[in-house]
Amino acid sequence: MSSDNNKLATKGSIRLIEKIGKKIPDPIVIFIWFLALSFILTIFIGGLEFQTVSGSGEQVTHTIKNMGEAEHTRWLFDNALLKNWLAFGNGVLAVILVVMLGVGVAEQSGLLTAIIKKLGTHLKESYLAPALVFLGIMSSIATDAGYLVLIPLAGLLYAGLGKNPLIGMAAAFAGVSAGFSANLIPATPVDVIIGVNAQIFAEAQGVPFESRDGRALTPATMHYYFIFASTFLLVVLGAWVTKRFVAPRLEQMSYQLPEEIDLSDFAVSEKEQKGLKAAFWGLVIAIAIVVGLALGPLAPYVDESGRTITPYLNNVILLISMVFIIVGVAFGYATGKFRHLIDVVQAMVAQMNTMGYILVLTFFSYNFLGLLSYSGLGTYITYLGATFLENMGLQQFPILLIVGFIFTTALINIFVGGLTSKWMLLGPIFVPMLYQVNSQMTPDLVAAAYRVADSSTNIITPMMAYAGVILAFMRKYKPDLTFGDVIIMMMPYSIAFLLVWTTLLVAFFLFGIPLGF
């Protein structure tokens, strides 16, 4: 096939992806339909009995409840607001909101934006690509700062060097979006959403929330060792892809510099310099408070049953949120962004205003999950899936299970955007299913595989929330650029991240390295 034919085939595939993606409903609509269809399905198969094997090897008989019966319909209504939504999973929604409060203060104060500008404008050319990927990965704690500040800044930095701005924007985009699930900071919002819900999915069907060595998992930090190592791997890999594939191609592409573009737009102001100094001392104070709590009131102790309790780990989400708040407040007051306590409160409120979609999504998704658990339908779906995989003989090949789940999720991610919504859809099925097929497929391993898959294809899907924003930024330098061109530009990052990141996870599995603590 000629190169022209190859280009036509590629563009045709991209148009097909865009066409299919546009026809897929919003995740909230999907969960509304799932909730209604699951209710109706239980009416038809209510009373069906099936058997599964418990962790102790005993046969357990399950019976699917007919949700159309008055007793079970009342349960659905009685629990819709509290148990199945606000208190779902021992308050997972509250945990997510608390994390966002802490990150919100830091973001609304301007701290995260100032850090990105400070680091981005003080880099040597040889370190620019890896630094942009690294900053992009770290900015995932506050996605807006990464997408709205780092990516346009990356374009300006490369333009200032006389290079195609799209090179820097591609590297930054790869870090922000493809490296979304890596970080050096533990208990980020992503960690909380993935970890806490993984615990819920596991415990709902009797799967022990433990690692392969039988150690109890801490939801917010169960992947920390893995994402820590992933950060350095993706920085090196992203820089290599930029130098080897992306830069040579884009250096041959024409571009223009708009008259209104000015590097000083992204310079760190005197106020921000003052704020960063204050934030540093705020960080010192925050760390001192955390250490004091960990050695004092939240120090480990042995309870009456002889079990060691670690309160500081159990409250790591609150502690990290507190650090963000203290550092953000210090920056905000130093820059004049915050003058009174009400300004800090308003920063929290502003962040909560962005959570409306999450509230609506969780209402329908958590009620859907509640129905699956209560009716037994979820266990039945898991049973059918596990039986199918066992009949294929895959229980003897855990690595194939890992790789298969990663590539399946990566493909789905091209057509269905949203990390949280997909995890709510896939997690309840695959967490217990893969464990039943092979007990080495523990909840933390399945969740880590999901994170690898979901992040790696974010940059090549038109369904990603910021796809239009990124295209608009890039069109400042290349007005005729299409999202198909962006997909082709970002494809090397996506393929490299997916393959190498998957290999890293498999290595953790093969060598028995803990994913986190």
Secondary structure, DSSP 8 states (H G I E B T S, - for coil): --HHHHHHHHHHHHHHHHHHHHHS--HHHHHHHHHHHHHHHHHHHTT-EEEEE-TTS-EEEEE---TTSHHHHHHHHHHTTIIIIITTTTTHHHHHHHHHHHHHHHHHTTHHHHHHHHHHTT--HHHHHHHHHHHHHHGGGGHHHIIIIIHHHHHHHHHHTTS-HHHHHHHHHIIIIITTT--SSSS-HHHHHHHHHHHHHHHHTT---B-TTS-B--GGGTTHHHHHHHHHHHHHHHHHHIIIIIHHHHTTS-----TT--GGGGS--HHHHHHHHHHHHHHHHHHHHHHHHHHTTT--EE-TTS-EE-HHHHTHHHHHHHHHHHHHHHHHHHHTS--SHHHHHHHHHHHHHTTHHHHHHHHHHHHHHHHHHHHSHHHHHHHHHHHHHHHTTGGG-HHHHHHHHHHHHHHHHHHS--HHHHHHHHHHHHHHHHHHH-TTS-HHHHHHHHHHHHHHTGGG-TTSTTHHHHHHHHHTT-TT--HHHHHHHHHHHHHHHHHHHHHHHHHHHHTT--S--
